Amino acid sequence: MFLLLKPNNNQKQVKRSLQEDKIALSIVNNCIRVQKQVSEFLQRKSEMLSLTGKTFVFIMFCLISMSSCLYLIIKSLDFKLSKSFFNCTYKSSKTSSAK
């Protein structure tokens, strides 16, 4: 019963959410428009590349992707190993100082 007596707050929230939806929709439409323009530009440029140029770009892309993945894997393993190493040394030094 009390919820029926307060429609003003809900109306304000609905108006605000409609405004937010309109703003979000305009942002999304602008992003899609820019993406289409960039993709058309890159498509035109890639069509002008020769077969050796396309092969070179493909190999460079593969090398960069592989090296960045390996870097992230090694970095995460190195952090885990160093963290466990420091925990072991901290525990052993703590027990030796307590004696």
C-alpha positions as CSV (number, residue, x, y, z in Angstrom):
1,M,0.0,0.0,0.0
2,F,2.8,2.4,0.8
3,L,4.5,1.8,-2.5
4,L,1.4,3.0,-4.3
5,L,1.6,6.4,-2.5
6,K,5.1,7.3,-3.8
7,P,5.0,7.2,-7.6
8,N,7.1,10.4,-8.0
9,N,10.4,8.8,-7.1
10,N,9.8,6.0,-9.6
11,Q,8.9,8.5,-12.3
12,K,12.1,10.4,-11.7
13,Q,14.1,7.2,-11.9
14,V,12.4,6.2,-15.1
15,K,13.1,9.6,-16.7
16,R,16.7,9.4,-15.5
17,S,17.1,5.9,-16.8
18,L,15.6,6.8,-20.2
19,Q,18.1,9.7,-20.4
20,E,20.9,7.4,-19.5
21,D,19.8,4.9,-22.1
22,K,19.7,7.6,-24.8
23,I,23.2,8.7,-23.9
24,A,24.5,5.2,-23.8
25,L,22.8,4.5,-27.2
26,S,24.5,7.5,-28.8
27,I,27.9,6.5,-27.4
28,V,27.5,3.0,-28.8
29,N,26.4,4.3,-32.2
30,N,29.4,6.6,-32.3
31,C,31.7,3.7,-31.4
32,I,30.2,1.5,-34.1
33,R,30.5,4.2,-36.7
34,V,34.2,4.8,-35.8
35,Q,34.8,1.0,-35.9
36,K,33.3,0.8,-39.4
37,Q,35.4,3.6,-40.6
38,V,38.6,2.1,-39.3
39,S,37.8,-1.3,-40.6
40,E,37.1,0.1,-44.1
41,F,40.4,2.0,-44.0
42,L,42.3,-1.1,-42.9
43,Q,40.6,-3.2,-45.5
44,R,41.6,-0.8,-48.3
45,K,45.2,-0.8,-47.1
46,S,45.4,-4.6,-46.7
47,E,44.0,-5.1,-50.3
48,M,46.9,-3.1,-51.6
49,L,49.6,-5.3,-50.0
50,S,51.4,-7.9,-52.1
51,L,51.5,-11.5,-51.1
52,T,55.0,-11.1,-49.5
53,G,53.8,-8.1,-47.6
54,K,50.7,-10.0,-46.3
55,T,53.0,-12.9,-45.3
56,F,55.4,-10.6,-43.5
57,V,52.6,-8.9,-41.6
58,F,51.1,-12.3,-40.6
59,I,54.5,-13.6,-39.4
60,M,55.1,-10.4,-37.4
61,F,51.7,-10.7,-35.8
62,C,52.3,-14.3,-34.9
63,L,55.7,-13.4,-33.3
64,I,54.4,-10.5,-31.3
65,S,51.4,-12.5,-30.1
66,M,53.6,-15.5,-29.1
67,S,56.2,-13.3,-27.4
68,S,53.5,-11.4,-25.4
69,C,51.8,-14.6,-24.3
70,L,55.1,-16.2,-23.3
71,Y,56.0,-13.0,-21.3
72,L,52.8,-13.1,-19.4
73,I,53.1,-16.8,-18.7
74,I,56.7,-16.5,-17.5
75,K,55.9,-13.4,-15.5
76,S,53.0,-15.1,-13.7
77,L,55.1,-18.2,-13.0
78,D,58.1,-16.1,-11.8
79,F,55.8,-14.2,-9.4
80,K,54.4,-17.4,-8.0
81,L,57.8,-18.9,-7.5
82,S,59.3,-15.8,-5.9
83,K,56.2,-15.4,-3.6
84,S,56.5,-19.0,-2.5
85,F,60.3,-18.7,-2.1
86,F,59.9,-15.6,0.1
87,N,57.2,-17.2,2.2
88,C,59.5,-20.2,2.9
89,T,62.4,-18.1,3.8
90,Y,60.2,-15.8,6.0
91,K,58.8,-18.8,7.9
92,S,62.3,-20.4,8.4
93,S,63.8,-17.1,9.6
94,K,60.8,-16.6,11.9
95,T,61.2,-20.0,13.5
96,S,65.0,-19.6,13.9
97,S,64.6,-16.2,15.5
98,A,62.1,-17.5,18.0
99,K,64.5,-20.1,19.3
